[in-house]
């Protein structure tokens, strides 16, 4: 059974930083592309960044300037370092494991940016 569990969300002031983590089990973690996604109320899930097994990375939109995705294959964990957060970053962030058949998602962790 594939399981993904995110952590690290919370309340942060504008300009602050957070590091999200996602631990994965039930699949060959080091062989799969891992991504971080965001979903605000009333909106569809959107890609923030992904990292493949070769450690190539891709960022969507402004995430390239403020976010860094990384992975630790020994710990089956993918990370998202988020810096200089603004109120627009407020939403639920979830990780996804992209396999040849489908993409598995975790339940997400909520990030709130507010003073």
Backbone as CSV, one residue per row, in Angstrom:
resi,resn,N_x,N_y,N_z,CA_x,CA_y,CA_z,C_x,C_y,C_z
1,UNK,0.841,-1.185,0.000,0.000,0.000,0.000,0.884,1.246,0.000
2,UNK,0.639,2.104,-0.972,1.414,3.337,-1.083,0.876,4.358,-0.090
3,UNK,1.787,4.949,0.676,1.395,5.988,1.631,2.354,7.157,1.532
4,UNK,1.792,8.346,1.567,2.564,9.579,1.591,2.057,10.411,2.768
5,UNK,2.968,10.941,3.527,2.565,11.719,4.699,3.393,12.982,4.785
6,UNK,2.695,14.117,4.630,3.369,15.405,4.676,3.420,15.958,6.105
7,UNK,4.388,16.810,6.342,4.490,17.517,7.619,5.241,18.815,7.399
8,UNK,5.201,19.675,8.399,5.966,20.911,8.330,5.161,22.162,8.069
9,UNK,3.879,22.013,7.804,3.054,23.193,7.587,2.771,23.917,8.889
10,UNK,2.132,25.075,8.767,1.787,25.845,9.950,1.558,27.293,9.616
11,UNK,1.533,28.106,10.664,1.329,29.544,10.508,2.681,30.248,10.515
12,UNK,2.891,31.109,9.547,4.147,31.846,9.455,3.839,33.282,9.051
13,UNK,4.652,34.205,9.489,4.463,35.603,9.125,4.970,35.855,7.711
14,UNK,4.444,36.875,7.063,4.949,37.229,5.727,6.464,37.434,5.752
15,UNK,7.135,36.911,4.753,8.586,36.961,4.690,9.277,35.797,5.370
16,UNK,8.516,34.979,6.058,9.083,33.847,6.769,9.347,32.641,5.885
17,UNK,9.831,31.576,6.504,10.194,30.360,5.784,9.576,29.137,6.449
18,UNK,9.369,28.119,5.649,8.937,26.814,6.136,9.617,25.734,5.314
19,UNK,9.818,24.589,5.939,10.340,23.430,5.232,9.327,22.297,5.368
20,UNK,8.769,21.900,4.248,7.817,20.801,4.231,8.552,19.491,3.958
21,UNK,8.059,18.425,4.566,8.621,17.091,4.354,7.511,16.130,3.967
22,UNK,7.872,15.124,3.205,6.905,14.088,2.816,7.619,12.747,2.834
23,UNK,7.159,11.877,3.702,7.723,10.529,3.802,6.845,9.575,3.009
24,UNK,7.491,8.747,2.199,6.775,7.855,1.288,7.093,6.405,1.608
25,UNK,6.094,5.563,1.532,6.295,4.133,1.699,5.437,3.376,0.697
26,UNK,5.830,2.125,0.422,5.025,1.279,-0.449,5.371,1.327,-1.911
27,UNK,6.433,2.052,-2.284,6.890,2.050,-3.674,8.397,2.287,-3.701
28,UNK,8.979,2.081,-4.881,10.419,2.274,-5.050,10.692,3.767,-5.152
29,UNK,10.862,4.388,-3.995,10.952,5.851,-3.926,12.014,6.401,-4.871
30,UNK,13.184,5.784,-4.908,14.286,6.356,-5.672,14.083,6.260,-7.174
31,UNK,13.065,5.539,-7.619,12.823,5.383,-9.044,11.737,6.311,-9.582
32,UNK,11.108,7.044,-8.698,9.947,7.840,-9.098,10.174,9.333,-8.980
33,UNK,9.525,10.060,-9.882,9.495,11.510,-9.799,8.571,11.927,-8.660
34,UNK,9.064,12.842,-7.851,8.289,13.342,-6.719,7.958,14.807,-6.940
35,UNK,6.756,15.178,-6.579,6.347,16.561,-6.771,5.649,17.127,-5.549
36,UNK,5.654,18.443,-5.485,4.855,19.164,-4.504,3.777,19.937,-5.242
37,UNK,2.582,19.928,-4.653,1.427,20.570,-5.262,0.764,21.475,-4.232
38,UNK,-0.004,22.441,-4.711,-0.743,23.312,-3.834,-2.195,23.364,-4.275
39,UNK,-3.064,23.554,-3.290,-4.483,23.667,-3.607,-5.126,24.657,-2.645
40,UNK,-5.616,25.743,-3.211,-6.347,26.734,-2.432,-7.842,26.424,-2.510
41,UNK,-8.616,26.868,-1.553,-10.067,26.599,-1.568,-10.707,27.048,-2.869
42,UNK,-11.472,26.150,-3.473,-12.169,26.468,-4.704,-11.339,26.343,-5.949
43,UNK,-10.059,25.985,-5.786,-9.160,25.851,-6.944,-8.722,24.401,-7.119
44,UNK,-8.260,24.094,-8.303,-7.735,22.766,-8.562,-6.308,22.660,-8.018
45,UNK,-5.883,21.422,-7.812,-4.512,21.172,-7.389,-3.563,21.612,-8.499
46,UNK,-2.500,22.312,-8.117,-1.539,22.828,-9.098,-0.125,22.427,-8.692
47,UNK,0.689,22.126,-9.690,2.071,21.747,-9.448,2.876,22.937,-8.956
48,UNK,3.693,22.699,-7.932,4.633,23.710,-7.451,6.035,23.401,-7.972
49,UNK,6.451,22.158,-7.819,7.791,21.750,-8.250,7.858,20.230,-8.300
50,UNK,8.801,19.726,-9.104,9.053,18.293,-9.064,10.542,18.019,-9.197
51,UNK,10.918,16.821,-8.770,12.302,16.368,-8.864,12.285,14.918,-9.320
52,UNK,13.070,14.592,-10.339,13.057,13.225,-10.840,14.196,12.404,-10.219
53,UNK,14.319,11.179,-10.685,15.307,10.289,-10.075,16.737,10.687,-10.403
54,UNK,16.889,11.542,-11.418,18.216,12.048,-11.775,18.534,13.348,-11.052
55,UNK,17.622,13.773,-10.206,17.732,15.015,-9.433,17.536,16.256,-10.301
56,UNK,16.972,16.086,-11.489,16.547,17.240,-12.273,15.309,17.825,-11.612
57,UNK,15.248,19.144,-11.593,14.117,19.810,-10.940,13.386,20.730,-11.905
58,UNK,12.128,20.976,-11.592,11.308,21.905,-12.368,10.424,22.660,-11.391
59,UNK,10.302,23.957,-11.624,9.464,24.794,-10.777,8.424,25.513,-11.624
60,UNK,7.255,25.686,-11.038,6.186,26.408,-11.715,6.168,27.847,-11.239
61,UNK,6.040,28.757,-12.184,5.849,30.159,-11.877,6.901,30.745,-10.956
62,UNK,6.458,31.485,-9.969,7.359,32.205,-9.071,8.036,31.299,-8.055
63,UNK,7.651,30.025,-8.016,8.267,29.103,-7.060,9.761,28.979,-7.294
64,UNK,10.190,29.178,-8.531,11.605,29.014,-8.864,12.485,29.970,-8.066
65,UNK,11.962,31.127,-7.750,12.768,32.139,-7.078,12.793,31.970,-5.569
66,UNK,11.796,31.284,-5.013,11.676,31.248,-3.556,11.668,29.846,-2.964
67,UNK,11.412,28.819,-3.773,11.276,27.468,-3.250,12.399,26.576,-3.769
68,UNK,12.743,25.558,-2.979,13.724,24.566,-3.382,13.205,23.177,-3.045
69,UNK,13.128,22.320,-4.047,12.715,20.938,-3.823,13.958,20.064,-3.770
70,UNK,13.942,19.079,-2.888,15.069,18.153,-2.766,14.529,16.807,-2.276
71,UNK,15.392,15.798,-2.340,14.975,14.479,-1.907,16.128,13.770,-1.218
72,UNK,15.771,12.878,-0.297,16.730,12.017,0.380,16.248,10.592,0.176
73,UNK,16.869,9.887,-0.742,16.416,8.539,-1.080,16.644,7.551,0.069
74,UNK,17.633,7.823,0.911,17.872,6.938,2.054,16.732,7.024,3.067
75,UNK,16.055,8.168,3.099,14.960,8.375,4.048,13.587,8.330,3.385
76,UNK,13.558,8.036,2.075,12.285,8.024,1.332,11.510,9.321,1.561
77,UNK,12.209,10.416,1.520,11.607,11.708,1.874,11.907,12.755,0.805
78,UNK,10.895,13.547,0.500,11.057,14.692,-0.383,10.746,15.947,0.425
79,UNK,11.492,17.012,0.147,11.371,18.249,0.898,11.003,19.419,-0.019
80,UNK,10.396,20.428,0.591,10.160,21.689,-0.104,10.522,22.813,0.853
81,UNK,11.626,23.474,0.559,12.042,24.636,1.338,11.384,25.866,0.722
82,UNK,10.627,26.578,1.532,9.895,27.743,1.042,10.373,28.980,1.797
83,UNK,10.870,29.951,1.049,11.403,31.174,1.645,10.621,32.398,1.197
84,UNK,10.717,33.461,1.979,10.082,34.727,1.646,8.598,34.524,1.286
85,UNK,7.905,33.900,2.184,6.509,33.563,1.924,5.612,34.787,2.012
86,UNK,4.663,34.851,1.102,3.658,35.900,1.107,2.283,35.309,1.337
87,UNK,1.289,36.149,1.590,-0.072,35.643,1.826,-0.593,34.755,0.704
88,UNK,-0.082,34.937,-0.504,-0.536,34.106,-1.624,-0.100,32.654,-1.495
89,UNK,0.802,32.379,-0.569,1.250,31.001,-0.360,0.311,30.229,0.558
90,UNK,-0.685,30.880,1.090,-1.632,30.223,1.990,-2.487,29.225,1.230
91,UNK,-2.345,27.940,1.584,-3.141,26.879,0.972,-2.684,25.551,1.563
92,UNK,-3.192,24.461,1.034,-2.762,23.118,1.425,-1.734,22.622,0.413
93,UNK,-0.621,22.140,0.938,0.439,21.604,0.089,0.463,20.083,0.251
94,UNK,0.506,19.390,-0.855,0.577,17.935,-0.818,1.699,17.453,-1.721
95,UNK,2.225,16.292,-1.412,3.252,15.707,-2.266,2.626,14.620,-3.120
96,UNK,3.264,14.372,-4.241,2.765,13.362,-5.162,3.893,12.484,-5.656
97,UNK,3.638,11.216,-5.769,4.593,10.251,-6.303,4.092,9.792,-7.661
98,UNK,4.850,10.148,-8.690,4.429,9.844,-10.058,4.995,8.502,-10.483
99,UNK,4.117,7.508,-10.701,4.544,6.213,-11.186,4.100,6.041,-12.628
100,UNK,4.435,4.906,-13.224,4.048,4.651,-14.608,2.542,4.487,-14.775
101,UNK,1.851,4.185,-13.680,0.414,3.941,-13.759,-0.405,5.139,-13.309
102,UNK,0.026,5.814,-12.286,-0.753,6.897,-11.722,0.123,7.738,-10.822
103,UNK,-0.449,8.833,-10.318,0.231,9.654,-9.314,-0.502,9.503,-7.995
104,UNK,0.247,9.136,-6.972,-0.311,9.004,-5.634,-0.088,10.309,-4.875
105,UNK,-1.087,10.714,-4.092,-0.986,11.950,-3.332,-1.172,11.691,-1.841
106,UNK,-0.537,12.531,-1.036,-0.769,12.501,0.391,-1.927,13.397,0.766
107,UNK,-2.319,13.395,2.042,-3.464,14.207,2.492,-3.161,15.690,2.531
108,UNK,-1.895,16.062,2.581,-1.535,17.471,2.554,-1.225,18.040,3.926
109,UNK,-0.569,19.191,3.904,-0.275,19.948,5.120,-0.618,21.411,4.845
110,UNK,-1.260,22.046,5.796,-1.759,23.402,5.568,-0.713,24.445,5.926
111,UNK,-0.554,25.403,5.037,0.345,26.542,5.259,-0.492,27.813,5.283
112,UNK,-0.310,28.584,6.323,-1.000,29.868,6.441,0.033,30.962,6.638
113,UNK,-0.028,31.978,5.798,0.895,33.102,5.884,0.092,34.332,6.275
114,UNK,0.347,34.823,7.483,-0.431,35.947,7.985,0.318,36.627,9.116
115,UNK,0.109,37.930,9.218,0.708,38.670,10.329,-0.263,38.739,11.500
